[in-house]
């Protein structure tokens, strides 16, 4: 019975890793669509985000079945509860990235970001994608050192987010209202994506090394 339970936990872990990879791919496609006005990539990001949402629902149902059948306690219970919360964060990451893709789609064939902020959004997108890859690795290997380093890397995303707000609120900002709304929302979506990565890394750090993957 214990072996079955361990296999169930491994399946949950594997799905979380897949979800993290999917959320990262959504962001990768979305941020490129946003900064290049690539409508095909925007559509791909939105479709992948929908698939991620279905995976989150399936994982939640699987975790609930394990809870009902196995009645875990102590560390096993913490793992499953953490998995449910991590799943919710990963689903939200995919949704946030999809929102960025939707902005790109709505503005096509025009660009959703003015030239003055283009480098900022390119860097913000690259950082989010990097963080997404790193959290997938953390979920796969329970790398606590990397989990802790993620929290420091998020600070740069916060800086870029503040820069966007400072730019649109400055007297030098002469862009129209559509640009203002688009970049403000997109910046917030990028920042929240990174925040969810940090939140997941904190949850993994809460668990003892090896709890996610028993050999």
Rosetta blueprint (number, residue, H / E / L):
1 X L
2 X H
3 X H
4 X H
5 X H
6 X H
7 X H
8 X H
9 X H
10 X H
11 X H
12 X H
13 X H
14 X H
15 X H
16 X H
17 X H
18 X H
19 X H
20 X H
21 X H
22 X H
23 X H
24 X H
25 X H
26 X H
27 X H
28 X H
29 X H
30 X H
31 X H
32 X H
33 X H
34 X H
35 X H
36 X H
37 X L
38 X L
39 X H
40 X H
41 X H
42 X H
43 X H
44 X H
45 X H
46 X H
47 X H
48 X H
49 X H
50 X H
51 X H
52 X H
53 X H
54 X H
55 X H
56 X H
57 X H
58 X H
59 X H
60 X H
61 X H
62 X H
63 X H
64 X H
65 X H
66 X H
67 X H
68 X H
69 X H
70 X H
71 X L
72 X L
73 X L
74 X H
75 X H
76 X H
77 X H
78 X H
79 X H
80 X H
81 X H
82 X H
83 X H
84 X H
85 X H
86 X H
87 X H
88 X H
89 X H
90 X H
91 X H
92 X H
93 X H
94 X H
95 X H
96 X H
97 X H
98 X H
99 X H
100 X H
101 X H
102 X H
103 X H
104 X H
105 X H
106 X H
107 X H
108 X L
109 X L
110 X L
111 X L
112 X L
113 X L
114 X L
115 X H
116 X H
117 X H
118 X H
119 X H
120 X H
121 X H
122 X H
123 X H
124 X H
125 X H
126 X H
127 X H
128 X H
129 X H
130 X H
131 X H
132 X H
133 X H
134 X H
135 X H
136 X H
137 X H
138 X H
139 X H
140 X H
141 X H
142 X L
143 X L
144 X H
145 X H
146 X H
147 X H
148 X H
149 X H
150 X H
151 X H
152 X H
153 X H
154 X H
155 X H
156 X H
157 X H
158 X H
159 X H
160 X H
161 X H
162 X H
163 X H
164 X H
165 X H
166 X H
167 X H
168 X H
169 X H
170 X L
171 X L
172 X L
173 X L
174 X L
175 X L
176 X L
177 X H
178 X H
179 X H
180 X H
181 X H
182 X H
183 X H
184 X H
185 X H
186 X H
187 X H
188 X H
189 X H
190 X H
191 X H
192 X H
193 X H
194 X H
195 X H
196 X H
197 X H
198 X H
199 X H
200 X H
201 X H
202 X H
203 X H
204 X H
205 X H
206 X H
207 X L
208 X L
209 X L
210 X L
211 X L
212 X L
213 X L
214 X L
215 X L
